[in-house]
Amino acid sequence: MSPPRILLCGDVLGRLNQLFKRVQSVNKSAGPFDALFCVGQFFPDSAEQLEEFTDYIEGGGGRSQIPLPTYFIGDYGVAAPKVLSTASRNSANLGFKMDGFKICDNLFWLRGSGKFTLHGLSVVYLSGRQSSNGQHFGTYSQDDVDALRALAEEPGVVDLFLTNEWPSGVTNRASASDIPAGLLDTTGSDSSVSELVAEIKPRYHFAGTKGVFYAREPYSNVDAVHVTRFFGLAMVGNKDKQKFIHAISPIPASTMSAAEISMKPPNTTLSPYTLVVDKTALEEVTKRSTASVSDSQYWRYDVSHKRHKSGSGEGNKLCFKFIYSGSCPRGEKCNFQHDMDAREQYLGGVCLDFLIKGKCERGPDCNFKHNLQNEGESHSRRRRGSENDNGNRSKECWFCLSSPNVESHLIISIGEFYYCALPKGPLVQDHVLVIPIEHAPCTLSLTQQSNSELVKFQNSLKLYYKNRGKEAVLFEWISKRSSHANIQVVPVPSTKAAAVQDICNLAAEKLGFKFVVMKFNNSSDGREWLRMQFDRNYSFFYVELTEGTILSHSVEENENFPAQFGREVLAGLLNMPERADWRNCALGKDEETKMAEEFKKQFEELDPNQ
């Protein structure tokens, strides 16, 4: 099946005749195309162009037809409030419509922010422009931004990201000869878009508003193997005859192999946003730490239903990000409720609008539930104790042996307190996980008896690797939001083992911290020291190297520490950066089973449970 063919254009400004004449010409010579996305202002600049515009919007008695499915995010300009208000009242457009509100045949308004799939492509968008005047149309809200931040945490690669304004700093690290004249003007640039694109990491990013065409060199992303290509598009019918329409035919990321998606062209640069994100993040922390911050800038809706509150905020306002994604970057400092009951209701199919706003505009047409779980049942379930709650969570856990989701074909040894398994997407051959059987968030909080078994597993694996000319590197990332702990055990060639500490320290220096370094005669003493260092109120990372050396770091509340630090560092040391993301290393079940059986056979003599 051939990849989808997509057209993109800059600010339309109501010039639909010019736009669709050009579209039909391109469609005839290089098509057919599947869809057209418009970024920048879609509606006219003046009333003089309204007749032409309404010929399409109102059908024009059949005179003016839109030739292919067209989507726009520039919901501002003359007649925008009238047209969009009418569309909003249409019963077919009520509720969550991330794939577009229908304006007329083949024309769809992408409202607010959202994510949807079109012809296999993952499309994310931010409609409107930044504004503080609270306009109903033509601007995006903080809710829209935060919803995209929640979406950015979901697995998978975004193919297209659409914004009206350019991301601030996009020309950082770019070739000066390719940058159009006049781009020093900050008009049409938005720092919020910079922060979003750095988090979303799309393969393609398109924007309008600047009035010029600009195709930036591809740039690499932090914590991702694929590159991003940015295109700024000129306005339709511009006097300078700059390019306002662009065609692409990308293979959906969901169907690409690891090798394909990690390919980097020779002109790839570093990310332009690593020069601006640190500054904006500091400003954001400072802004949010002041008492003057307005509630309307962060999670906002009053809810009349009484619920048990587990967050630190007061009142009846719920944190949207927590309910949607299960986490919030503000943690205990958030001024709004991190309500576990509301989160569970959402996961159980209750309408997000109903939970947050207390009502849903779509009413009976909504596909989600508009009623909460019986309050008495909820309280009775909690009274049965944490043991039962833990059991319920374990049913959904990938690592709990009692869970239907456990990948049992990867298990290579089971003890009384721990089991050993191969990981999904191993970094290298013989990469192993040591996992507690108990559903616990970290191994450092478990009993001394279980710790003795863990040390036996570790010593057996170290000897197994040593017999093969390799050394074991063990690390554990303990997030405050961790669910089920696991220790990663990665073999590295003995010739490179001595460099692990140096490269870990170098990576730490780049992130702005220093490891605490200690050396012990045996693993038992090392783990006892780690137990004393660990504070459950903070996230924690440690790595155990050869000859008993341990590096540890307690992660501060607002510190930007990559969850895949250990794997990324080792991937760099072993000259395989493309394998830093486990998803790029995923194997079929048959191959996984074969690897597990081979490992069990070779490990049998050293297995402490044989």
Order of alpha helices (4+ residues) and beta strands (2+ residues): beta-alpha-beta-alpha-beta-alpha-beta-beta-beta-beta-beta-beta-alpha-beta-beta-beta-alpha-beta-beta-beta-beta-beta-alpha-alpha-alpha-alpha-alpha-alpha-alpha-beta-beta-beta-alpha-beta-beta-alpha-alpha-beta-alpha-beta-beta-alpha-alpha
